[in-house]
Amino acid sequence: MLKIGEIVQTVKGIIEARIGIVKQEIQDEFVGILSRLILLVVIGSMLMLVFLFLSLSLAFFLSQVTKSPYMGFLIVALLYFLVVLAMIVTRDSLRTQQRVERMLKNFIFKVKLKREQEENEQEIG
C-alpha cells in the first residue's frame, strides 16, 4: 500500500526539479539577451568611430577641394543637419518604428527564435 507521505515527497521532488529547470532556462535566456545587448553596444560604438573618421576625412577632402579651411566641415555639418531633419520628419512614422522594433527584436532575441525553431523541427521530425 502506498503511503501518502511518500507520494507527497515525490511530488515535492518533481516540483523542485521543475522549478530548478525553469530557473536555469531563465538564467540562460537572460545571459543570452545580455550578451547580445553588450555586442550591440560594442558594434554601435565601433560604427560611431567609423562615421567619425569618415566624416573627418570627407570634411578635410572637401576643404581641399573648395580651397577653404572651413568649407568642408560646414558642408559635412549641413549634410548631418539634413539627415537629422529627415529623422525628425519621419519620427512619428509607424512604419519606421515597426522596422526598428523588428530589427532590434531579431537581433536581441535571435538565439531564442533559433532554439524555438529547432525544438519545433525536432517535434515534427
OpenMM code with the backbone's topology and positions (N, CA, C; nanometers):
from openmm import Vec3, app, unit

residues = "MET LEU LYS ILE GLY GLU ILE VAL GLN THR VAL LYS GLY ILE ILE GLU ALA ARG ILE GLY ILE VAL LYS GLN GLU ILE GLN ASP GLU PHE VAL GLY ILE LEU SER ARG LEU ILE LEU LEU VAL VAL ILE GLY SER MET LEU MET LEU VAL PHE LEU PHE LEU SER LEU SER LEU ALA PHE PHE LEU SER GLN VAL THR LYS SER PRO TYR MET GLY PHE LEU ILE VAL ALA LEU LEU TYR PHE LEU VAL VAL LEU ALA MET ILE VAL THR ARG ASP SER LEU ARG THR GLN GLN ARG VAL GLU ARG MET LEU LYS ASN PHE ILE PHE LYS VAL LYS LEU LYS ARG GLU GLN GLU GLU ASN GLU GLN GLU ILE GLY".split()
positions = [
    Vec3(0.0832, -0.1171, 0.0000),
    Vec3(0.0000, 0.0000, 0.0000),
    Vec3(0.0891, 0.1255, 0.0000),
    Vec3(0.0543, 0.2222, -0.0835),
    Vec3(0.1326, 0.3453, -0.0944),
    Vec3(0.1050, 0.4360, 0.0246),
    Vec3(0.2109, 0.4964, 0.0692),
    Vec3(0.1949, 0.5895, 0.1802),
    Vec3(0.1824, 0.7306, 0.1241),
    Vec3(0.0955, 0.8075, 0.1858),
    Vec3(0.0712, 0.9436, 0.1397),
    Vec3(0.1968, 1.0292, 0.1568),
    Vec3(0.2732, 1.0061, 0.2604),
    Vec3(0.3970, 1.0801, 0.2835),
    Vec3(0.4960, 1.0621, 0.1697),
    Vec3(0.5073, 0.9387, 0.1182),
    Vec3(0.5977, 0.9129, 0.0055),
    Vec3(0.5502, 0.9827, -0.1204),
    Vec3(0.4187, 0.9820, -0.1421),
    Vec3(0.3619, 1.0486, -0.2600),
    Vec3(0.3883, 1.1993, -0.2513),
    Vec3(0.3672, 1.2565, -0.1340),
    Vec3(0.3907, 1.3996, -0.1157),
    Vec3(0.5380, 1.4324, -0.1404),
    Vec3(0.6296, 1.3511, -0.0894),
    Vec3(0.7723, 1.3722, -0.1089),
    Vec3(0.8091, 1.3627, -0.2573),
    Vec3(0.7498, 1.2671, -0.3261),
    Vec3(0.7768, 1.2509, -0.4694),
    Vec3(0.7278, 1.3726, -0.5470),
    Vec3(0.6064, 1.4183, -0.5157),
    Vec3(0.5510, 1.5362, -0.5834),
    Vec3(0.6372, 1.6590, -0.5541),
    Vec3(0.6801, 1.6757, -0.4285),
    Vec3(0.7682, 1.7868, -0.3932),
    Vec3(0.8984, 1.7810, -0.4728),
    Vec3(0.9549, 1.6614, -0.4839),
    Vec3(1.0785, 1.6453, -0.5608),
    Vec3(1.0603, 1.6815, -0.7066),
    Vec3(0.9481, 1.6395, -0.7643),
    Vec3(0.9194, 1.6717, -0.9055),
    Vec3(0.9032, 1.8227, -0.9224),
    Vec3(0.8308, 1.8866, -0.8318),
    Vec3(0.8086, 2.0315, -0.8409),
    Vec3(0.9404, 2.1065, -0.8246),
    Vec3(1.0225, 2.0653, -0.7283),
    Vec3(1.1519, 2.1314, -0.7090),
    Vec3(1.2428, 2.1148, -0.8306),
    Vec3(1.2394, 1.9969, -0.8915),
    Vec3(1.3197, 1.9736, -1.0116),
    Vec3(1.2714, 2.0635, -1.1256),
    Vec3(1.1404, 2.0744, -1.1411),
    Vec3(1.0848, 2.1588, -1.2474),
    Vec3(1.1200, 2.3054, -1.2237),
    Vec3(1.1117, 2.3500, -1.0982),
    Vec3(1.1483, 2.4885, -1.0647),
    Vec3(1.2950, 2.5131, -1.0969),
    Vec3(1.3807, 2.4165, -1.0664),
    Vec3(1.5229, 2.4295, -1.0987),
    Vec3(1.5465, 2.4405, -1.2483),
    Vec3(1.4736, 2.3612, -1.3253),
    Vec3(1.4876, 2.3662, -1.4720),
    Vec3(1.4422, 2.5012, -1.5248),
    Vec3(1.3294, 2.5507, -1.4755),
    Vec3(1.2783, 2.6811, -1.5209),
    Vec3(1.3764, 2.7921, -1.4841),
    Vec3(1.4323, 2.7876, -1.3623),
    Vec3(1.5318, 2.8880, -1.3220),
    Vec3(1.6520, 2.8861, -1.4156),
    Vec3(1.6983, 2.7675, -1.4496),
    Vec3(1.8140, 2.7550, -1.5387),
    Vec3(1.7821, 2.8102, -1.6779),
    Vec3(1.6608, 2.7822, -1.7276),
    Vec3(1.6217, 2.8346, -1.8581),
    Vec3(1.6149, 2.9869, -1.8571),
    Vec3(1.5613, 3.0437, -1.7487),
    Vec3(1.5533, 3.1894, -1.7374),
    Vec3(1.6934, 3.2501, -1.7320),
    Vec3(1.7830, 3.1889, -1.6566),
    Vec3(1.9208, 3.2388, -1.6492),
    Vec3(1.9884, 3.2316, -1.7857),
    Vec3(1.9692, 3.1224, -1.8573),
    Vec3(2.0302, 3.1080, -1.9900),
    Vec3(1.9780, 3.2140, -2.0859),
    Vec3(1.8466, 3.2382, -2.0839),
    Vec3(1.7899, 3.3392, -2.1728),
    Vec3(1.8387, 3.4782, -2.1348),
    Vec3(1.8475, 3.5072, -2.0048),
    Vec3(1.8947, 3.6376, -1.9593),
    Vec3(2.0389, 3.6616, -2.0023),
    Vec3(2.1231, 3.5614, -1.9847),
    Vec3(2.2639, 3.5744, -2.0244),
    Vec3(2.2738, 3.5922, -2.1762),
    Vec3(2.1924, 3.5194, -2.2508),
    Vec3(2.1936, 3.5337, -2.3966),
    Vec3(2.1525, 3.6727, -2.4400),
    Vec3(2.0456, 3.7245, -2.3803),
    Vec3(1.9989, 3.8592, -2.4143),
    Vec3(2.1022, 3.9634, -2.3732),
    Vec3(2.1588, 3.9484, -2.2547),
    Vec3(2.2592, 4.0440, -2.2065),
    Vec3(2.3826, 4.0449, -2.2965),
    Vec3(2.4272, 3.9272, -2.3384),
    Vec3(2.5449, 3.9219, -2.4252),
    Vec3(2.5155, 3.9856, -2.5611),
    Vec3(2.3943, 3.9663, -2.6134),
    Vec3(2.3588, 4.0293, -2.7407),
    Vec3(2.3516, 4.1814, -2.7254),
    Vec3(2.3000, 4.2289, -2.6118),
    Vec3(2.2946, 4.3733, -2.5886),
    Vec3(2.4346, 4.4330, -2.5780),
    Vec3(2.5235, 4.3646, -2.5091),
    Vec3(2.6621, 4.4123, -2.4990),
    Vec3(2.7260, 4.4162, -2.6378),
    Vec3(2.7018, 4.3134, -2.7163),
    Vec3(2.7531, 4.3105, -2.8535),
    Vec3(2.6965, 4.4261, -2.9349),
    Vec3(2.5683, 4.4562, -2.9157),
    Vec3(2.5057, 4.5670, -2.9865),
    Vec3(2.5710, 4.7000, -2.9489),
    Vec3(2.6022, 4.7187, -2.8211),
    Vec3(2.6688, 4.8419, -2.7762),
    Vec3(2.8092, 4.8520, -2.8360),
    Vec3(2.8818, 4.7413, -2.8379),
    Vec3(3.0177, 4.7419, -2.8943),
    Vec3(3.0125, 4.7724, -3.0440),
    Vec3(2.9212, 4.7084, -3.1147),
    Vec3(2.9076, 4.7341, -3.2590),
    Vec3(2.8691, 4.8802, -3.2828),
    Vec3(2.7762, 4.9321, -3.2022),
    Vec3(2.7356, 5.0722, -3.2157),
    Vec3(2.8508, 5.1677, -3.1914),
    Vec3(2.9320, 5.1372, -3.0917),
    Vec3(3.0483, 5.2224, -3.0626),
    Vec3(3.1477, 5.2205, -3.1782),
    Vec3(3.1723, 5.1029, -3.2314),
    Vec3(3.2665, 5.0924, -3.3437),
    Vec3(3.2124, 5.1658, -3.4665),
    Vec3(3.0831, 5.1532, -3.4926),
    Vec3(3.0242, 5.2251, -3.6056),
    Vec3(3.0336, 5.3768, -3.5865),
    Vec3(3.0173, 5.4216, -3.4628),
    Vec3(3.0304, 5.5640, -3.4361),
    Vec3(3.1713, 5.6135, -3.4675),
    Vec3(3.2711, 5.5353, -3.4287),
    Vec3(3.4091, 5.5728, -3.4598),
    Vec3(3.4333, 5.5749, -3.6115),
    Vec3(3.3784, 5.4762, -3.6800),
    Vec3(3.3934, 5.4719, -3.8264),
    Vec3(3.3313, 5.5960, -3.8887),
    Vec3(3.2080, 5.6309, -3.8463),
    Vec3(3.1433, 5.7502, -3.9010),
    Vec3(3.2196, 5.8770, -3.8658),
    Vec3(3.2770, 5.8814, -3.7479),
    Vec3(3.3554, 5.9983, -3.7082),
    Vec3(3.4751, 6.0177, -3.8011),
    Vec3(3.5506, 5.9104, -3.8231),
    Vec3(3.6688, 5.9224, -3.9087),
    Vec3(3.6316, 5.9449, -4.0559),
    Vec3(3.5239, 5.8818, -4.1016),
    Vec3(3.4796, 5.9087, -4.2382),
    Vec3(3.4342, 6.0534, -4.2541),
    Vec3(3.3655, 6.1051, -4.1533),
    Vec3(3.3208, 6.2450, -4.1585),
    Vec3(3.4395, 6.3399, -4.1606),
    Vec3(3.5378, 6.3133, -4.0759),
    Vec3(3.6564, 6.3988, -4.0753),
    Vec3(3.7315, 6.3916, -4.2082),
    Vec3(3.7410, 6.2702, -4.2621),
    Vec3(3.8093, 6.2552, -4.3911),
    Vec3(3.7362, 6.3302, -4.5011),
    Vec3(3.6037, 6.3167, -4.5033),
    Vec3(3.5256, 6.3879, -4.6041),
    Vec3(3.5387, 6.5392, -4.5858),
    Vec3(3.5372, 6.5852, -4.4629),
    Vec3(3.5491, 6.7288, -4.4363),
    Vec3(3.6843, 6.7824, -4.4821),
    Vec3(3.7913, 6.7097, -4.4510),
    Vec3(3.9238, 6.7545, -4.4961),
    Vec3(3.9343, 6.7510, -4.6484),
    Vec3(3.8773, 6.6470, -4.7100),
    Vec3(3.8799, 6.6385, -4.8565),
    Vec3(3.8041, 6.7561, -4.9187),
    Vec3(3.6838, 6.7831, -4.8676),
    Vec3(3.6056, 6.8945, -4.9227),
    Vec3(3.6730, 7.0287, -4.8958),
    Vec3(3.7451, 7.0396, -4.7855),
    Vec3(3.8201, 7.1626, -4.7576),
    Vec3(3.9301, 7.1843, -4.8614),
    Vec3(3.9945, 7.0749, -4.9011),
    Vec3(4.0988, 7.0870, -5.0043),
    Vec3(4.0377, 7.1188, -5.1394),
    Vec3(3.9246, 7.0561, -5.1699),
    Vec3(3.8601, 7.0803, -5.2995),
    Vec3(3.8121, 7.2247, -5.3090),
    Vec3(3.7511, 7.2749, -5.2021),
    Vec3(3.6988, 7.4119, -5.2056),
    Vec3(3.8059, 7.5167, -5.1759),
    Vec3(3.9260, 7.4700, -5.1373),
    Vec3(4.0373, 7.5590, -5.1042),
    Vec3(4.0000, 7.6574, -4.9927),
    Vec3(3.9199, 7.6071, -4.9001),
    Vec3(3.8792, 7.6858, -4.7850),
    Vec3(3.8918, 7.5961, -4.6616),
    Vec3(3.9583, 7.6444, -4.5566),
    Vec3(3.9833, 7.5571, -4.4414),
    Vec3(3.8573, 7.5176, -4.3631),
    Vec3(3.7493, 7.5892, -4.3790),
    Vec3(3.6299, 7.5585, -4.3003),
    Vec3(3.5116, 7.5099, -4.3844),
    Vec3(3.5155, 7.5307, -4.5155),
    Vec3(3.4006, 7.4995, -4.6007),
    Vec3(3.3679, 7.3494, -4.6012),
    Vec3(3.4683, 7.2637, -4.5993),
    Vec3(3.4440, 7.1194, -4.5985),
    Vec3(3.3704, 7.0762, -4.4726),
    Vec3(3.4099, 7.1325, -4.3580),
    Vec3(3.3436, 7.0995, -4.2328),
    Vec3(3.2004, 7.1525, -4.2308),
    Vec3(3.1796, 7.2685, -4.2914),
    Vec3(3.0456, 7.3247, -4.2991),
    Vec3(2.9552, 7.2381, -4.3863),
    Vec3(3.0069, 7.1904, -4.4974),
    Vec3(2.9275, 7.1046, -4.5863),
    Vec3(2.8907, 6.9735, -4.5160),
    Vec3(2.9859, 6.9127, -4.4467),
    Vec3(2.9590, 6.7882, -4.3740),
    Vec3(2.8566, 6.8135, -4.2632),
    Vec3(2.8675, 6.9243, -4.1939),
    Vec3(2.7719, 6.9577, -4.0882),
    Vec3(2.6321, 6.9763, -4.1463),
    Vec3(2.6242, 7.0402, -4.2625),
    Vec3(2.4947, 7.0583, -4.3274),
    Vec3(2.4351, 6.9241, -4.3710),
    Vec3(2.5190, 6.8335, -4.4177),
    Vec3(2.4696, 6.7002, -4.4534),
    Vec3(2.4095, 6.6293, -4.3320),
    Vec3(2.4802, 6.6369, -4.2199),
    Vec3(2.4275, 6.5763, -4.0975),
    Vec3(2.2999, 6.6462, -4.0511),
    Vec3(2.2946, 6.7767, -4.0682),
    Vec3(2.1742, 6.8508, -4.0322),
    Vec3(2.0553, 6.8042, -4.1156),
    Vec3(2.0770, 6.7814, -4.2444),
    Vec3(1.9694, 6.7316, -4.3308),
    Vec3(1.9239, 6.5916, -4.2882),
    Vec3(2.0182, 6.5090, -4.2483),
    Vec3(1.9835, 6.3747, -4.2004),
    Vec3(1.8984, 6.3842, -4.0739),
    Vec3(1.9373, 6.4744, -3.9822),
    Vec3(1.8612, 6.4921, -3.8586),
    Vec3(1.7207, 6.5446, -3.8902),
    Vec3(1.7106, 6.6371, -3.9820),
    Vec3(1.5783, 6.6870, -4.0215),
    Vec3(1.4915, 6.5749, -4.0783),
    Vec3(1.5494, 6.4919, -4.1625),
    Vec3(1.4741, 6.3790, -4.2188),
    Vec3(1.4278, 6.2836, -4.1085),
    Vec3(1.5131, 6.2622, -4.0102),
    Vec3(1.4750, 6.1745, -3.8986),
    Vec3(1.3637, 6.2372, -3.8150),
    Vec3(1.3680, 6.3682, -3.7946),
    Vec3(1.2635, 6.4361, -3.7181),
    Vec3(1.1309, 6.4283, -3.7919),
    Vec3(1.1340, 6.4458, -3.9226),
    Vec3(1.0112, 6.4417, -4.0013),
    Vec3(0.9488, 6.3015, -3.9982),
    Vec3(1.0311, 6.1985, -4.0005),
    Vec3(0.9790, 6.0620, -4.0050),
    Vec3(0.9705, 5.9946, -3.8685),
    Vec3(0.9922, 6.0680, -3.7592),
    Vec3(0.9951, 6.0048, -3.6267),
    Vec3(0.8612, 5.9463, -3.5860),
    Vec3(0.7511, 6.0028, -3.6327),
    Vec3(0.6193, 5.9523, -3.5950),
    Vec3(0.5669, 5.8481, -3.6928),
    Vec3(0.6477, 5.8121, -3.7894),
    Vec3(0.6060, 5.7136, -3.8881),
    Vec3(0.5968, 5.5756, -3.8231),
    Vec3(0.4787, 5.5171, -3.8296),
    Vec3(0.4572, 5.3850, -3.7712),
    Vec3(0.5424, 5.2810, -3.8424),
    Vec3(0.5570, 5.2954, -3.9708),
    Vec3(0.6368, 5.2010, -4.0498),
    Vec3(0.7834, 5.2004, -4.0049),
    Vec3(0.8385, 5.3203, -3.9824),
    Vec3(0.9771, 5.3305, -3.9373),
    Vec3(0.9930, 5.2699, -3.7985),
    Vec3(0.9000, 5.2974, -3.7095),
    Vec3(0.9067, 5.2421, -3.5746),
    Vec3(0.8986, 5.0897, -3.5778),
    Vec3(0.8119, 5.0353, -3.6623),
    Vec3(0.7994, 4.8902, -3.6725),
    Vec3(0.9270, 4.8273, -3.7269),
    Vec3(0.9905, 4.8918, -3.8233),
    Vec3(1.1167, 4.8399, -3.8777),
    Vec3(1.2247, 4.8341, -3.7708),
    Vec3(1.2369, 4.9424, -3.6938),
    Vec3(1.3390, 4.9468, -3.5890),
    Vec3(1.3091, 4.8416, -3.4827),
    Vec3(1.1835, 4.8307, -3.4408),
    Vec3(1.1463, 4.7306, -3.3406),
    Vec3(1.1764, 4.5897, -3.3903),
    Vec3(1.1397, 4.5610, -3.5145),
    Vec3(1.1628, 4.4277, -3.5717),
    Vec3(1.3119, 4.3969, -3.5793),
    Vec3(1.3912, 4.4966, -3.6188),
    Vec3(1.5351, 4.4767, -3.6287),
    Vec3(1.5959, 4.4458, -3.4916),
    Vec3(1.5564, 4.5235, -3.3900),
    Vec3(1.6097, 4.5008, -3.2562),
    Vec3(1.5639, 4.3670, -3.1992),
    Vec3(1.4373, 4.3322, -3.2201),
    Vec3(1.3881, 4.2033, -3.1714),
    Vec3(1.4618, 4.0886, -3.2388),
    Vec3(1.4816, 4.0988, -3.3693),
    Vec3(1.5532, 3.9930, -3.4402),
    Vec3(1.6966, 3.9814, -3.3919),
    Vec3(1.7596, 4.0941, -3.3627),
    Vec3(1.8989, 4.0900, -3.3184),
    Vec3(1.9101, 4.0373, -3.1760),
    Vec3(1.8267, 4.0890, -3.0863),
    Vec3(1.8389, 4.0545, -2.9446),
    Vec3(1.7843, 3.9156, -2.9147),
    Vec3(1.6705, 3.8815, -2.9735),
    Vec3(1.6057, 3.7543, -2.9402),
    Vec3(1.6313, 3.6464, -3.0439),
    Vec3(1.7328, 3.6636, -3.1254),
    Vec3(1.7634, 3.5684, -3.2320),
    Vec3(1.7940, 3.4294, -3.1767),
    Vec3(1.8651, 3.4225, -3.0672),
    Vec3(1.9015, 3.2941, -3.0069),
    Vec3(1.7756, 3.2194, -2.9655),
    Vec3(1.6819, 3.2902, -2.9044),
    Vec3(1.5570, 3.2280, -2.8600),
    Vec3(1.4766, 3.1778, -2.9792),
    Vec3(1.4689, 3.2568, -3.0849),
    Vec3(1.3944, 3.2164, -3.2031),
    Vec3(1.4553, 3.0924, -3.2669),
    Vec3(1.5885, 3.0866, -3.2738),
    Vec3(1.6547, 2.9692, -3.3306),
    Vec3(1.6252, 2.8456, -3.2475),
    Vec3(1.6307, 2.8608, -3.1160),
    Vec3(1.6048, 2.7486, -3.0256),
    Vec3(1.4619, 2.6971, -3.0434),
    Vec3(1.3654, 2.7896, -3.0542),
    Vec3(1.2256, 2.7505, -3.0733),
    Vec3(1.2066, 2.6796, -3.2071),
    Vec3(1.2736, 2.7277, -3.3121),
    Vec3(1.2627, 2.6635, -3.4430),
    Vec3(1.3205, 2.5231, -3.4394),
    Vec3(1.4343, 2.5058, -3.3721),
    Vec3(1.4963, 2.3737, -3.3618),
    Vec3(1.4059, 2.2778, -3.2844),
    Vec3(1.3425, 2.3276, -3.1777),
    Vec3(1.2518, 2.2430, -3.1000),
    Vec3(1.1307, 2.2027, -3.1834),
    Vec3(1.0782, 2.2971, -3.2622),
    Vec3(0.9638, 2.2653, -3.3484),
    Vec3(1.0000, 2.1629, -3.4545),
    Vec3(1.1213, 2.1747, -3.5100),
    Vec3(1.1656, 2.0788, -3.6114),
    Vec3(1.1838, 1.9400, -3.5503),
    Vec3(1.2328, 1.9338, -3.4259),
    Vec3(1.2502, 1.8051, -3.3597),
    Vec3(1.1157, 1.7402, -3.3295),
    Vec3(1.0164, 1.8216, -3.2909),
    Vec3(0.8843, 1.7679, -3.2623),
    Vec3(0.8182, 1.7133, -3.3890),
    Vec3(0.8368, 1.7851, -3.4993),
    Vec3(0.7761, 1.7429, -3.6259),
    Vec3(0.8464, 1.6191, -3.6804),
    Vec3(0.9799, 1.6230, -3.6761),
    Vec3(1.0611, 1.5162, -3.7357),
    Vec3(1.0766, 1.4011, -3.6468),
] * unit.nanometer
topology = app.Topology()
chain = topology.addChain("A")
for resn in residues:
    res = topology.addResidue(resn, chain)
    for name in ("N", "CA", "C"):
        topology.addAtom(name, app.Element.getBySymbol(name[0]), res)
